[in-house]
Amino acid sequence: PKEGGGTVYPPDYAGAWIDGEELHIAIASEAERGEDCPDYEALLAGFDCVVFEEAKYPLNDLLSVQNHVFQSLHETFTVYRIGPDEKENLLRLGVDKNEDKEQIYNRIDEILKEDGLRTGAFKGVKARDLFVIEDAEPVRYD
């Protein structure tokens, strides 16, 4: 756990998902490896259902960008959801169908630049590399 709540994943962990009978674990190839990075292959050597995938962005970094972007977008645009797509190694942003997606991509590019988020794995990244913006409906609790 990180200070102030939430979860901190190992620096090179990019996500996991199940596909059929296989557990896919994504490891960020460009992450800084250190003693905080477990040896996943050694830890899971006895499990033949585990498949390791290479990813570009660590999950911690995606979540950090997600939080910055959401804080900046939600006052201007109708954002219904935002979250990581671990399999695709990007962020999915669900907005009202009437929102101008091109405007949102442009605003995300501004946020990435303004907030100094284009460092490390995100150096030179554009909004379209990191986000999929799609129509969404508000969450209803019946």
Residue pairs with C-beta under 8 A, 6 or more apart in sequence:
1 7
1 8
2 8
8 60
9 58
9 59
9 60
10 36
10 37
10 38
11 28
11 31
11 32
11 33
11 34
11 36
11 37
11 58
11 60
12 27
12 28
12 31
12 32
12 33
12 37
12 58
13 25
13 26
13 27
13 28
13 58
13 59
13 60
14 26
14 27
14 28
14 31
14 53
14 55
14 56
14 57
14 58
14 59
14 62
14 86
14 89
15 25
15 26
15 55
15 59
15 84
15 86
15 87
15 89
16 23
16 24
16 25
16 26
16 86
17 23
17 24
17 86
17 87
18 24
21 49
22 49
22 50
22 51
23 47
23 49
23 50
23 51
24 50
24 51
24 52
24 53
24 87
25 40
25 44
25 50
25 51
25 52
25 53
26 52
26 53
26 54
26 55
26 86
26 87
26 89
27 40
27 52
27 53
27 54
27 55
28 55
28 56
28 57
28 58
28 59
28 61
28 121
29 54
29 55
29 56
30 56
30 57
30 120
30 121
31 37
31 58
31 121
32 120
40 52
41 52
44 50
55 89
56 89
56 121
57 89
57 90
57 121
57 122
57 130
58 121
59 84
59 86
61 120
61 121
61 122
62 84
62 89
62 90
62 91
62 130
63 84
64 117
65 91
65 112
65 117
65 122
65 130
66 82
66 83
66 84
66 91
68 111
68 115
68 117
69 82
69 91
69 93
69 108
69 111
69 131
70 79
70 82
72 107
72 111
72 115
73 79
73 93
73 104
73 107
73 108
73 111
76 107
77 95
77 96
77 99
77 103
77 104
77 107
78 95
78 96
78 98
78 99
79 93
79 94
79 95
80 94
80 95
80 96
80 136
80 137
80 138
80 139
81 92
81 93
81 94
81 136
81 139
82 91
82 92
82 93
82 94
83 91
83 92
84 90
84 91
84 92
85 91
85 92
85 132
88 132
90 129
90 130
90 131
90 132
91 130
91 131
91 132
92 131
92 132
92 134
93 104
93 131
93 132
93 133
93 134
94 134
94 135
94 136
95 101
95 104
95 133
95 134
95 135
95 136
96 135
96 136
97 135
97 136
101 133
104 133
105 127
105 128
105 131
105 133
106 127
108 127
108 130
108 131
109 126
109 127
111 117
112 118
112 122
112 125
112 126
112 127
112 130
118 124
118 125
122 130
